[in-house]
């Protein structure tokens, strides 16, 4: 994700310099940046689930007893899994159609199926992460879909691995 963000930034900066200083530029730069952004997002959604950096509104859920939080968490994860399955299926169909038709990208001399291959992969990774959360709730390791505590644990582990002081 860092490499994609760095490449997007460098490509966009160089395009701005080329356009406004030298009155030229690359015709493929905008499309390449768009595809890189798509790859960044589709890889990032499963990573966000892993470390708990997603947006969650759990003020009402936190008022529930532990069992209620687990039930709401199970329902939430199952709904998210259903959505991830639908997205994976649709993305696979789109990818397969692009592969079958042999369509090229508009400005990049690459087949479009190669550039959109991250769609089924990214949504499948999301499904795998959601299955991990589901197992965590079922096994009792997680109290619900609120992963904020796990994000703090990941942060503590990274700091401990680096030999730093533990956050409170």
C-alpha positions as CSV (number, residue, x, y, z in Angstrom):
1,X,0.0,0.0,0.0
2,X,2.9,2.3,0.8
3,X,4.5,1.6,-2.6
4,X,1.2,2.3,-4.4
5,X,0.7,5.6,-2.5
6,X,4.3,6.7,-3.2
7,X,4.0,5.8,-6.9
8,X,0.7,7.7,-7.2
9,X,2.2,10.8,-5.5
10,X,5.3,10.7,-7.7
11,X,3.3,10.2,-10.9
12,X,0.9,13.0,-10.1
13,X,3.7,15.4,-9.0
14,X,5.7,14.7,-12.2
15,X,2.5,15.1,-14.3
16,X,1.9,18.5,-12.7
17,X,5.5,19.6,-13.3
18,X,5.4,18.4,-16.9
19,X,2.1,20.0,-17.6
20,X,2.6,23.4,-16.0
21,X,6.4,23.9,-16.5
22,X,7.1,22.1,-19.8
23,X,3.6,22.2,-21.3
24,X,3.6,18.5,-21.9
25,X,2.8,15.3,-20.0
26,X,1.9,11.7,-20.2
27,X,-1.4,10.8,-21.7
28,X,-1.6,7.6,-19.5
29,X,-0.8,9.2,-16.1
30,X,-4.4,9.9,-15.0
31,X,-5.6,6.4,-15.9
32,X,-2.6,4.8,-14.2
33,X,-3.2,6.8,-11.1
34,X,-6.9,5.8,-11.1
35,X,-6.0,2.1,-11.3
36,X,-3.3,2.5,-8.6
37,X,-5.9,4.1,-6.3
38,X,-8.3,1.3,-6.9
39,X,-5.6,-1.3,-6.0
40,X,-4.8,0.8,-2.9
41,X,-8.4,0.8,-1.7
42,X,-9.1,-2.8,-2.5
43,X,-6.0,-4.0,-0.7
44,X,-6.6,-1.6,2.1
45,X,-10.1,-2.7,3.0
46,X,-9.0,-6.1,4.2
47,X,-6.0,-4.6,6.0
48,X,-8.4,-2.2,7.7
49,X,-10.5,-5.1,9.0
50,X,-7.3,-6.8,10.2
51,X,-6.1,-4.0,12.3
52,X,-9.5,-2.5,13.2
53,X,-9.1,0.9,11.5
54,X,-12.6,0.9,10.0
55,X,-15.3,3.4,10.9
56,X,-17.7,2.0,13.5
57,X,-20.6,3.5,15.3
58,X,-21.0,1.4,18.3
59,X,-22.4,3.8,21.0
60,X,-25.7,1.8,21.3
61,X,-24.0,-1.6,20.9
62,X,-21.6,-0.8,23.8
63,X,-24.7,-0.3,26.0
64,X,-25.7,-4.0,25.5
65,X,-24.5,-6.8,27.7
66,X,-21.6,-8.9,26.5
67,X,-23.9,-11.6,24.9
68,X,-25.9,-8.8,23.1
69,X,-22.7,-7.4,21.7
70,X,-21.7,-10.8,20.4
71,X,-25.1,-11.4,18.8
72,X,-25.0,-8.0,17.1
73,X,-21.4,-8.7,16.0
74,X,-22.4,-12.0,14.5
75,X,-25.3,-10.5,12.6
76,X,-23.1,-7.6,11.4
77,X,-20.3,-10.0,10.2
78,X,-22.8,-12.3,8.5
79,X,-24.3,-9.3,6.6
80,X,-20.8,-8.0,5.7
81,X,-19.9,-11.5,4.5
82,X,-23.0,-11.7,2.3
83,X,-22.0,-8.3,0.8
84,X,-18.4,-9.4,0.3
85,X,-19.6,-12.6,-1.5
86,X,-21.8,-10.5,-3.8
87,X,-19.0,-8.1,-4.5
88,X,-16.6,-11.0,-5.2
89,X,-19.0,-12.7,-7.5
90,X,-19.7,-9.4,-9.4
91,X,-16.1,-8.5,-9.6
92,X,-15.2,-12.0,-10.9
93,X,-17.9,-11.7,-13.6
94,X,-16.5,-8.3,-14.7
95,X,-12.9,-9.6,-14.6
96,X,-13.9,-12.7,-16.6
97,X,-15.8,-10.6,-19.2
98,X,-12.7,-8.3,-19.7
99,X,-10.5,-11.4,-20.0
100,X,-12.9,-13.0,-22.6
101,X,-13.3,-9.8,-24.7
102,X,-9.6,-8.9,-24.6
103,X,-10.4,-5.2,-24.0
104,X,-7.4,-2.9,-23.5
105,X,-7.3,0.0,-21.2
106,X,-8.0,3.4,-22.7
107,X,-4.5,5.0,-22.4
108,X,-2.3,2.2,-21.0
109,X,-1.2,-0.5,-23.5
110,X,-2.2,-3.3,-21.1
111,X,-5.2,-5.6,-21.1
112,X,-8.0,-4.3,-18.8
113,X,-8.4,-7.7,-17.2
114,X,-4.9,-7.4,-15.8
115,X,-5.6,-3.9,-14.3
116,X,-9.0,-5.0,-12.8
117,X,-7.7,-8.3,-11.5
118,X,-7.5,-6.8,-8.0
119,X,-11.3,-6.5,-7.8
120,X,-12.1,-10.2,-7.2
121,X,-8.8,-10.6,-5.2
122,X,-9.5,-7.6,-3.0
123,X,-13.1,-8.6,-2.2
124,X,-12.1,-12.2,-1.6
125,X,-9.4,-10.9,0.9
126,X,-12.2,-8.9,2.5
127,X,-14.3,-12.1,2.9
128,X,-11.3,-14.0,4.4
129,X,-10.8,-11.2,7.0
130,X,-14.5,-11.2,7.8
131,X,-14.4,-15.0,8.3
132,X,-11.5,-14.5,10.7
133,X,-13.6,-12.0,12.6
134,X,-16.5,-14.4,12.6
135,X,-14.4,-17.2,14.0
136,X,-13.1,-14.8,16.7
137,X,-16.6,-14.0,17.8
138,X,-17.7,-17.6,17.7
139,X,-14.7,-18.8,19.6
140,X,-15.1,-16.0,22.2
141,X,-11.8,-14.3,21.4
142,X,-13.7,-11.2,20.2
143,X,-16.7,-9.7,22.0
144,X,-18.2,-8.4,18.7
145,X,-17.4,-6.6,15.5
146,X,-15.9,-3.7,17.3
147,X,-12.2,-4.2,16.5
148,X,-10.9,-1.1,18.2
149,X,-9.4,-3.1,21.1
150,X,-7.6,-5.3,18.6
151,X,-6.1,-2.3,16.9
152,X,-4.7,-1.1,20.2
153,X,-3.3,-4.6,20.7
154,X,-1.6,-4.5,17.3
155,X,-0.2,-1.1,18.1
156,X,1.2,-2.4,21.4
157,X,2.7,-5.4,19.7
158,X,4.4,-3.2,17.1
159,X,5.8,-0.9,19.8
160,X,7.0,-3.8,21.9
161,X,8.7,-5.4,18.9
162,X,10.5,-2.0,18.3
163,X,11.6,-1.9,22.0
164,X,9.5,1.2,22.8
165,X,7.4,2.1,25.7
166,X,3.9,0.6,25.9
167,X,1.0,3.0,25.4
168,X,-1.5,3.2,28.3
